Every structure is written in C-alpha cells, then in structure tokens.
Amino acid sequence: MSEYIPSPSKWVADQVALYEGSGGKEGLTLRDTGLPVIIVTNRGRKTGAIRKTPLMRVADGNNYILVASQGGAPKHPVWYHNLKAEPRVEIRDKTDVYEMRVREVVDAAERERLWAKAVAAFPPYQAYQEKTERVIPLLVAEPVA
Ligand code: F42
C-alpha cells in the first residue's frame, strides 16, 4: 500500500484527520459555515502517494461536482493535475465511501448547468471566479459500476 502524505496546509490536514478519523461523523463542514464537505482520495501524479483533499459537497444525482477553485487563486490547485493524470478516486461523503471516476467538464451547456449547481451549493464560488483570470475547472465524479 502507498504512503499517505497529508496536505502541507494544516487546517486542511486537520479537517481530513477529523473527518476520516471519525469515520465520517465529525469535521463535516467548512469551518463554521455549516456547508457540507466531501473527502477525495487519489494518487499524486509524481509520487504515486495517497492524497486526501476536502472539497465542498456539490451533488448532481449520484455524481459529485468537484470545483477546482482554490479560493480564486491564479493557478489551478495541484489536485486538479493529479486527477487529470489519474482519474480513479475514492469519495467519502459522511459515512459513505464510493469508488468513482473523474472527468473534466468541457461541454459548454453541461458546464453552465453544473456551475449553477455549484454556486447554489457554495455561493462564494461566484466571487472566486470573478477574482481570477482562469476559468475555474469543473470535474464530475461518477460511480464506477
Ligand atoms: N479547494 C478547492 O479548490 N475547492 C473546494 O471546493 C474546496 C473546499 C474545501 C473545503 C474544506 C477544506 O478543508 C478545504 C477545501 N479546499 C477546497 C481546499 C483543498 O482541500 C486544497 O487544500 C486546495 O484546493 C489546495 O490544493 P492543492 O492540491 O494545490 O494543495 C496544495 C496545498 C498541496 O497540497 N500541495 C502539495 C505540496 O506538497 O505542495 C502538492 C502535493 C502533490 O499533490 N504532489 C503530487 C504528487 O505526485 O504527490 C505532484 C504534484 C505536481 O507537481 O504535479
């Protein structure tokens, strides 16, 4: 089994430790917003190590929409590149864990529909998009049959 390398960002690593350590019963929201978070487990594209990334929970039926916003930073988050290289992930939503496959949304109509869902779930995404020159990538995680 590969090594798990926690995020270098302490608040992120702490949330993962609480969420996963409690089996999906604690640490379920972004700070004190009350808004739900999922944990994406994937592999680093260079190290092959296990990485765990909390993201806002944006559901679309049985799928999850992953928003590579990173607070409107100028560059895509590193996890986006990891998922492009290795799309097989595990997603924890509270106590449920799913094997999923990720693809980037490229179709304009699909993007419009899913972006509206993302902003409805987490309104700050709109301000993050206005803050940055890049188009914030959307990825869809779909259950592996
Ligand atoms: N980030 C979002 O982008 N969207 C969200 O909706 C979101 C919600 C959220 C909720 C709760 C929470 O605690 C955090 C949340 N975040 C959200 C932050 C998110 O979890 C990430 O921390 C953030 O997006 C930054 O992701 P990042 O992958 O850029 O992380 C940096 C800090 C990082 O970990 N860098 C590593 C490092 O060591 O510098 C990268 C490690 C890595 O993946 N290495 C790869 C490897 O092979 O192992 C190779 C990378 C390469 O060079 O190609």
Boltz pocket constraint, residues with backbone or C-beta under 6 A from the ligand:
constraints:
  - pocket:
      binder: B
      contacts: [[A, 6], [A, 7], [A, 8], [A, 9], [A, 11], [A, 12], [A, 15], [A, 29], [A, 30], [A, 37], [A, 43], [A, 44], [A, 45], [A, 46], [A, 47], [A, 48], [A, 49], [A, 51], [A, 52], [A, 53], [A, 54], [A, 55], [A, 56], [A, 67], [A, 68], [A, 69], [A, 70], [A, 71], [A, 76], [A, 77], [A, 78], [A, 79], [A, 80], [A, 81], [A, 82]]
      max_distance: 6.0
